[in-house]
Every structure is written in structure tokens, then in C-alpha cells.
Amino acid sequence: MPLVAFTYNDPVIFLEYAIDTAKACHAAGLATVAVTAGYVAPEARREFFAHMDAANVDLKAFTEDFYRTVCGAHLEGVLDTLVYLKRDTSVWFEITTLLIPGENDSDGEIDALSLWVTNTLGSDVPLHFTAFPSRLEDARQAGNPGRDLVARP
């Protein structure tokens, strides 16, 4: 299926343009996909996702502390978006979490996130964990050791 993906910059920051573009895409027989952090007010959330066929929500971490200190946001708003997508829309969605060593990759946090997804959204919602790439410019963070990215039962 041909589609247009709104990515790189979160499409909720250009919501009106994304909606207008989605309408034009649908008129041309193209599906639309949003790659988003999921941090959006309820009114805008309803309007935005009414025009999306699919979404990939970047769940940055599973602690309020990470969202507050690293993202300048709140975890609850993102979780609300995920629940909204599951319960109130027909939008196909998946969740992706980038594992950052020492920040959001503890066994406890990964387990809590995975259990929340399964218990709240259902086991049919795809959940992806991706490895943080090491960068020479950022000596503070090393990449994920391959042994840390293994399937868990």
C-alpha cells in the first residue's frame, strides 16, 4: 500500500498542515502514518488521529523522572495517547522505545513498560526496543552492548 509518513519532526507541531496533507493523501489513495512522541493535548489528539491510518509512538521511557528531566514533559500524556489510540480509534499503532544505557534500560523499567503495554493495551500491540547508537561526538554515552538486546520470555 502506498503511503506518506510524517516523520523526522513530530507532526503534531505542524498539525494543521499534517491534517491538510493527510486529506490530500487520502483523496489520492495514499495512506498516512505519523511518527510521533505522542505528547499532544486531547482536543488536538482527536483531530490529528482522525486523519491518520497508522502511527509509531516513541515511548521515550517508562518513568516520570525521565520525561520530566530529559524530555521536559510528562509520561502520563503519552500513556493517555496510547490508551486513546487503542480504545477510541481504528488507527494501527506500534510503540518504539530507544534504550539508552543507564537512563531507561534497567530490567525493572523494561519489565514495567512491557507489562503496562500487555495489560493496558493488549498483547497485539507491537512493542519495539531499539539500541542507542554510540557516537564519537558524545563520549558520555556508549552504545548498547549487543548482549543487552536479547529477546526476553
C-alpha positions in Angstrom: 0.0 0.0 0.0 1.5 3.4 -1.0 1.7 5.8 1.9 3.1 9.0 3.2 4.9 9.1 6.6 5.1 12.2 8.7 8.4 11.8 10.4 11.7 13.5 11.4 9.8 16.3 13.2 6.8 15.3 15.2 3.8 16.0 13.0 1.8 17.4 15.9 4.0 20.6 15.7 2.6 21.2 12.3 -0.8 19.7 13.0 -2.9 21.7 10.6 -0.5 21.2 7.7 -0.3 17.4 8.5 -4.1 17.2 8.5 -4.4 19.0 5.2 -1.8 16.8 3.7 -3.4 13.7 5.1 -6.7 14.7 3.5 -5.0 15.2 0.1 -3.2 11.9 0.5 -6.4 10.0 1.2 -8.1 11.7 -1.8 -5.2 10.4 -3.9 -5.5 6.9 -2.5 -2.5 7.1 -0.1 -2.4 6.0 3.5 -0.9 8.2 6.2 1.5 7.3 9.0 2.5 9.5 11.9 5.8 9.0 13.8 5.2 10.9 17.0 6.3 11.2 20.6 2.5 11.1 21.4 2.6 14.1 23.7 -0.4 16.0 22.5 -3.5 17.7 24.1 -6.7 15.6 24.0 -8.5 18.0 21.6 -5.7 18.1 19.1 -5.2 14.3 19.6 -8.7 13.6 18.4 -8.5 15.9 15.4 -5.0 14.7 14.4 -5.5 10.9 14.6 -8.9 11.2 12.8 -6.8 11.7 9.7 -4.0 9.1 10.3 -4.2 5.4 9.3 -1.2 4.3 11.4 1.2 5.6 13.9 4.5 4.8 15.6 4.6 6.3 19.0 8.1 6.8 20.6 7.7 5.9 24.2 10.9 7.5 25.4 11.0 5.8 28.8 8.7 4.5 31.5 9.4 6.8 34.4 8.1 10.3 35.1 11.6 11.3 36.2 13.0 10.7 32.7 10.2 12.5 31.0 10.4 15.5 33.4 14.2 15.8 33.4 15.2 14.7 29.9 12.1 15.5 27.8 10.6 18.4 29.7 7.3 16.6 29.5 5.1 14.1 31.5 4.8 10.4 30.9 1.1 10.4 31.6 0.3 12.4 28.5 2.0 9.9 26.3 0.3 7.0 28.0 -3.1 8.7 27.6 -2.4 9.0 23.8 -1.6 5.2 23.6 -4.8 4.4 25.5 -6.8 6.7 23.3 -5.3 5.1 20.1 -6.3 1.6 21.4 -9.7 2.3 22.8 -11.1 5.1 20.6 -9.6 4.8 17.1 -9.1 2.3 14.3 -5.5 3.6 13.9 -2.9 0.8 13.6 -0.1 1.7 16.0 3.1 0.4 17.3 5.4 1.6 20.1 9.1 2.1 19.9 11.5 2.7 22.9 15.1 3.6 22.3 17.1 2.0 25.1 19.7 4.5 26.4 22.3 2.8 28.6 21.9 3.9 32.2 18.9 6.1 31.5 15.9 3.9 30.6 17.3 0.4 30.2 17.0 -1.2 33.6 15.3 -4.6 33.8 12.7 -3.2 36.1 11.8 -0.3 33.8 11.7 -2.6 30.7 9.5 -5.1 32.6 7.2 -2.4 33.9 6.8 -0.9 30.4 6.2 -4.3 28.8 3.6 -5.3 31.5 1.8 -2.0 31.1 1.6 -2.4 27.3 0.3 -6.0 27.7 -2.1 -5.3 30.5 -3.4 -2.0 29.3 -3.2 -2.1 25.5 -3.1 -5.8 24.8 -0.6 -8.3 23.6 -1.5 -7.5 20.0 0.2 -4.0 20.1 3.7 -4.3 18.7 6.4 -3.0 21.1 9.9 -2.5 19.7 13.1 -1.8 21.6 16.0 -0.2 19.7 19.6 0.2 20.5 21.2 3.5 21.3 23.9 4.1 18.8 27.2 5.2 20.2 28.6 8.4 18.8 32.1 9.7 18.9 30.8 13.2 19.5 29.0 12.2 22.6 31.5 10.4 24.8 29.0 10.5 27.7 27.0 7.7 26.2 28.3 4.4 24.9 26.1 2.3 22.6 24.1 -0.7 23.9 26.2 -3.8 24.2 24.6 -6.5 21.9 24.1 -8.8 24.8 21.6 -6.4 26.3 19.3 -6.6 23.3 18.1 -10.1 23.5 14.5 -11.4 23.5 13.0 -11.9 26.9 10.4 -14.6 27.6 
